[in-house]
């Protein structure tokens, strides 16, 4: 999938100017950058949620077709309906599209089993932990069965160990999908990303991708990974760019 000629302004401030990004099919691309640089906005732009005269972009799939109808979006907050069960939350999209309810609920139950919640189908979000709610949100995204998954800091509100477990689960369940993951966590990007970009500047630019060796999910205590983390921190703090220009 390719994004090109992405230009977007808010109140006269230009966030992007002819920005380009390529997402390799079947791989996970991670995107880092300082707060306010436009990471979430870029994700929304690709998803088709940024519309109006302030935005212009071309998004094309590998087969040359449009992206519309091929994307599932996993937000930072789980956004579950508090009055609905886990099962009904996962089946919500199918219900809104008017699909037959019985097969939709059966498939939703299977998705919840995949994320380890097969015994919590009828629990409402208020009875679930933060990690469980995020797993319900992941099951809901998988339920849509889209080839492209856009993820906006989906694990940021979780404790460290729960985050590691969900990263492992997500890497397994999203194998073969084209994923764009926005994150503030360099280690998370290195564990899950096949290619990692840093977004910086105004208008924002993308660094050349960093490509960790091996397949996700990579071990969090791998010394080689921790060395790459130091490189990412330098990129995020601007040392990489300062050195490149000296």
ZAMARGU-4260 file (C-alpha; in steps of 0.2 Angstrom, whole numbers, plus 5000, padded with zeros to 4 digits):
<rodrens>
0) 5000/5000/5000 | 5007/5017/4996 | 5002/5034/5002 | 5008/5049/4992 | 5006/5068/4990
5) 4999/5069/5008 | 4997/5087/5012 | 4987/5093/5027 | 4985/5110/5036 | 4976/5115/5052
10) 4973/5134/5055 | 4986/5139/5043 | 4999/5127/5050 | 5005/5114/5038 | 5007/5097/5046
15) 5012/5087/5030 | 5018/5093/5013 | 5019/5080/4999 | 5022/5066/5012 | 5025/5048/5006
20) 5024/5032/5015 | 5025/5014/5008 | 5017/5000/5019 | 5024/4983/5013 | 5011/4970/5011
25) 5009/4957/5025 | 5021/4966/5036 | 5020/4978/5051 | 5026/4996/5049 | 5029/5005/5065
30) 5028/5024/5066 | 5036/5034/5081 | 5038/5053/5084 | 5035/5067/5097 | 5018/5071/5103
35) 5009/5083/5091 | 5020/5079/5076 | 5005/5071/5067 | 5006/5052/5069 | 4987/5050/5074
40) 4982/5062/5060 | 4992/5053/5047 | 4983/5037/5053 | 4966/5045/5051 | 4971/5052/5034
45) 4975/5034/5028 | 4959/5028/5036 | 4949/5041/5026 | 4943/5049/5042 | 4952/5066/5038
50) 4941/5074/5025 | 4939/5092/5019 | 4948/5106/5009 | 4962/5105/5022 | 4968/5088/5016
55) 4974/5080/5000 | 4982/5063/4998 | 4983/5048/4987 | 4981/5031/4995 | 4983/5016/4983
60) 4983/4997/4987 | 4996/4985/4979 | 4984/4980/4966 | 4981/4998/4961 | 4963/4999/4969
65) 4957/5011/4982 | 4959/5007/5001 | 4941/5010/5005 | 4933/4994/5012 | 4949/4986/5016
70) 4954/4994/5033 | 4951/4990/5051 | 4955/5003/5064 | 4961/4999/5082 | 4961/5015/5092
75) 4971/5019/5108 | 4955/5018/5118 | 4945/5002/5117 | 4929/5012/5113 | 4918/4997/5119
80) 4899/5000/5122 | 4898/4999/5141 | 4880/4991/5140 | 4884/4977/5128 | 4893/4961/5131
85) 4910/4957/5124 | 4902/4946/5111 | 4890/4960/5106 | 4904/4972/5105 | 4914/4961/5093
90) 4899/4958/5082 | 4894/4976/5082 | 4900/4980/5064 | 4891/4964/5057 | 4875/4969/5066
95) 4876/4987/5059 | 4879/4981/5041 | 4863/4970/5043 | 4872/4953/5042 | 4863/4938/5049
100) 4865/4939/5068 | 4868/4920/5072 | 4883/4917/5061 | 4890/4934/5066 | 4889/4930/5084
105) 4897/4913/5081 | 4912/4921/5072 | 4913/4934/5086 | 4914/4920/5099 | 4928/4912/5089
110) 4937/4928/5088 | 4936/4930/5107 | 4942/4913/5110 | 4957/4917/5099 | 4961/4931/5111
115) 4959/4921/5126 | 4942/4927/5131 | 4931/4912/5126 | 4925/4911/5144 | 4920/4930/5145
120) 4908/4931/5131 | 4894/4938/5140 | 4903/4950/5152 | 4901/4968/5149 | 4916/4980/5148
125) 4914/4985/5166 | 4918/4968/5172 | 4934/4966/5162 | 4952/4972/5166 | 4960/4985/5154
130) 4970/4971/5146 | 4954/4961/5143 | 4945/4976/5135 | 4959/4979/5124 | 4958/4961/5118
135) 4940/4963/5115 | 4944/4978/5104 | 4957/4967/5095 | 4945/4954/5092 | 4933/4967/5085
140) 4946/4973/5073 | 4950/4955/5067 | 4931/4952/5065 | 4931/4964/5051 | 4943/4953/5042
145) 4952/4967/5033 | 4969/4965/5025 | 4975/4982/5032 | 4975/4986/5050 | 4978/5003/5057
150) 4983/5004/5076 | 4984/5020/5086 | 4994/5016/5102 | 4982/5002/5107 | 4993/4996/5122
155) 4998/5012/5129 | 4986/5012/5144 | 4992/4995/5150 | 5005/4989/5162 | 5021/4983/5156
160) 5018/4964/5157 | 5001/4965/5150 | 5007/4976/5136 | 5021/4962/5132 | 5008/4948/5132
165) 4996/4958/5121 | 5010/4962/5109 | 5014/4944/5107 | 4996/4940/5104 | 4994/4954/5091
170) 5009/4948/5082 | 5003/4931/5081 | 4985/4935/5076 | 4990/4949/5063 | 5003/4938/5054
175) 5000/4941/5035 | 4991/4957/5037 | 4997/4974/5032 | 4999/4984/5048 | 5003/5002/5052
180) 5006/5004/5071 | 5008/5021/5079 | 5017/5020/5095 | 5027/5031/5108 | 5036/5016/5114
185) 5053/5012/5104 | 5054/4995/5112 | 5036/4991/5106 | 5041/4997/5089 | 5056/4986/5088
190) 5047/4971/5095 | 5033/4972/5082 | 5039/4982/5067 | 5047/4974/5051 | 5050/4992/5047
195) 5051/5007/5059 | 5049/5026/5054 | 5052/5041/5064 | 5041/5056/5060 | 5048/5073/5064
200) 5048/5091/5059 | 5035/5104/5053 | 5030/5100/5040 | 5033/5082/5045 | 5046/5071/5037
205) 5049/5052/5038 | 5066/5045/5042 | 5073/5031/5031 | 5066/5015/5039 | 5075/5005/5052
210) 5073/4986/5049 | 5076/4975/5064 | 5082/4957/5061 | 5071/4942/5064 | 5052/4940/5064
215) 5040/4949/5077 | 5037/4947/5091 | 5056/4949/5096 | 5062/4946/5113 | 5061/4962/5124
220) 5078/4957/5132 | 5087/4954/5116 | 5104/4964/5118 | 5104/4967/5099 | 5086/4974/5101
225) 5091/4985/5115 | 5106/4992/5105 | 5093/4997/5091 | 5082/5005/5104 | 5097/5017/5108
230) 5097/5021/5089 | 5079/5025/5089 | 5080/5036/5105 | 5094/5046/5096 | 5082/5048/5081
235) 5068/5053/5092 | 5078/5066/5102 | 5085/5073/5086 | 5103/5068/5088 | 5102/5057/5072
240) 5096/5072/5062 | 5109/5084/5070 | 5123/5072/5066 | 5117/5069/5048 | 5118/5088/5045
245) 5135/5091/5052
</rodrens>
